[in-house]
Amino acid sequence: MNIRKLAVLVALGSVASGAAFAHHSFSAEFDAAKPVKLTGIVTNVEWTNPHVWFYINVKDEATGKVTNWGAEMGPPHGLQRGGWRRETLKIGESVTVDGFMARNGENRMNARTVTLTSTGGRPGQTLDADSSSREAN
């Protein structure tokens, strides 16, 4: 095998192992013993593999402080099978998210369900987030 072929194989192996390493199990990152339910305003949606993420600003009613939370859902193809589309979550709309908190205490969660609370014609619609939290059951 010449050095060029070897270099290509090493590079491909690095990319493949990096992608596999980037994916995680639910229990490695989230805590099934710490359920959380948050209502907030959508600030960003990242419709990418291996998981769709969206972010919401959550206002603490007691202090008025606003905190941005990230919510992990399942992969795009799984969400699409469940009725999701790229445009399902809109920036500026209100949603309620049920899920589980991150183990490391960051403002991140694994979403189980997302309830659309202020969207034109769909208020109250709850969608399955097709998340890895199913492992926790």
N, C-alpha and C positions, 0 to 999 in steps of 0.2 A: 504494500500500500504506500502510495507516495505521500509526502508531507501535506500537500494541498487537500487530498481526500481526508486525511486524518484531522486536519484543522476544521474542515466542514462538519465532520461527524462530532467533534468535540463541541463546536458551536451549537449545533442542533440539539445535542444532549443537554447543554446548559439551558437553552430556551425551554425545552420540554420539562426539565426538572424544576425550573423556576416557576412555570405555570402550575405545575402540580403542587408545588410547595405553597403557592399563593392561596390555594383553596384550603379550606379548613373545615373541621367538624363543628357542629353547634357547641358542644360542651367545651371545646378548647377556647372559645372566645366569649360565650354567653352563659349566663347562670339561670337554669330552669327554676331555681329556688327564689329568684328575684323578679317576679312579674311586674310590669309597669304599664300604665295606661296614660297616654299623653294626648292632649289636644293642642294643635298649633297651626300656624300658617306655613304652607309650603314655600320654601325659598329656593330649592334646587332639586332637580331630578337627573340622575345619572343612569341612563338605560344602557348598561354595558354588561358584558360577561366578566366574571362568572356569576355576579349578583347585581341586581338593580338596587341602587341606593337612592334614598330621597332624604331631604333635610327639612326640618320644620323649626320655626321660632315658637318657643313655648314660654308664655308669660306666667310668672309666679303671681298668683292673685294677692298674696299677702304683702309682698315687697314691690311688685311691679317690675322686677328684673326679668329681662328676656334672655333666654338661653337657647342656642341653636343645637338641635339634636339630629343625629344621623340615624336612619332606620334602614337596615338591610332586609331585602326581600329575596325571593328566589331568582333563578335565571330568567332572562327575557322569554325564552321559548315556553317555559312552564307557566309564566304569568299570562302569556298570550292564550294558552290553552284554557286558562281560567277566566278569560274575558277581559283581561287588561290590554290596553294599547299604550303606545308611547304618550299619547295625549290624555290618558285617563287622569293623571294628577297634573293640575295646572298651578303655576306659580301664583301665589296670592290667595289660593283657596284654603279653607279650613278643613282639617281632617282630624280624626281621632284614631290613634294607633294603639293596639294591644300587642304586647310582646314581652321580651325578657331583656334585662339590662346586661351591659357588657361586664365581664368579670373584673376588668381593670379599673372600673369606676368612671371611665370616660362617658361623655354624653352621647352614647351610642346604644342602639338596641337592635334586637332581631325581631322583626315584625311578624306577628301571626295573622292579624287581620287589620284592614284599613277601612274606616268608615268615612265616607264622603259627607261632610256636614254642611257645606255651603257651595254646592255646585248647581249650575243651571239644570233643572229638571231631574237631578239625581240625589238630592239630599237624603241622607239616611241609608244609602246603598252601602253594604259592607262586602268587601272583596277579600278573598283568601290571599295572603301574601306569598304562598307557595314557598315558605322559608324552611330552612334547615331545622327549625325548632320542633319539627315533627319527630326528630330523633329523641327529644326530651320526653315524649309521651310514653 
